Amino acid sequence: MARKCRVARRTRSWVGSVASRLAGFAAAAIIVKNAAMLERLPSVLRKRTEIIPNGVDLIASCARVGIPRVRVSVGMTRQSFCSEAAA
């Protein structure tokens, strides 16, 4: 019985992983929290992925003080912050 549970758990985990990858390919853009998460993505998905750390409210921050000042305040480069890198 325990073996069946392990097999079912592994199968669900694998199906979830495949579903997440398919969703990533279908998405226009992907947001991750750190560089380690970015490295786990397939290379073709990294081109349209942005790193935005926890606690960054893009809508409020970018609208209030402007994207360049927000980037400086969190210590990030242009390539890794906001959608300005895609432009």
Secondary structure as the mmCIF struct_conf table of DSSP 4:
data_model
#
loop_
_struct_conf.conf_type_id
_struct_conf.id
_struct_conf.beg_label_comp_id
_struct_conf.beg_label_asym_id
_struct_conf.beg_label_seq_id
_struct_conf.end_label_comp_id
_struct_conf.end_label_asym_id
_struct_conf.end_label_seq_id
HELX_RH_AL_P HELX_RH_AL_P1 ALA A 2 ALA A 26
BEND BEND1 ALA A 28 ALA A 28
STRN STRN1 ILE A 30 VAL A 32
BEND BEND2 LYS A 33 ASN A 34
HELX_RH_AL_P HELX_RH_AL_P2 ALA A 35 ARG A 40
BEND BEND3 LEU A 41 LEU A 41
HELX_RH_AL_P HELX_RH_AL_P3 SER A 43 ARG A 46
TURN_TY1_P TURN_TY1_P1 LYS A 47 ARG A 48
STRN STRN2 THR A 49 ILE A 51
TURN_TY1_P TURN_TY1_P2 ASN A 54 GLY A 55
HELX_RH_AL_P HELX_RH_AL_P4 LEU A 58 VAL A 65
HELX_RH_AL_P HELX_RH_AL_P5 ILE A 67 VAL A 74
TURN_TY1_P TURN_TY1_P3 GLY A 75 GLY A 75
HELX_RH_3T_P HELX_RH_3T_P1 ARG A 78 SER A 80
BEND BEND4 PHE A 81 CYS A 82
HELX_RH_3T_P HELX_RH_3T_P2 SER A 83 ALA A 86
#
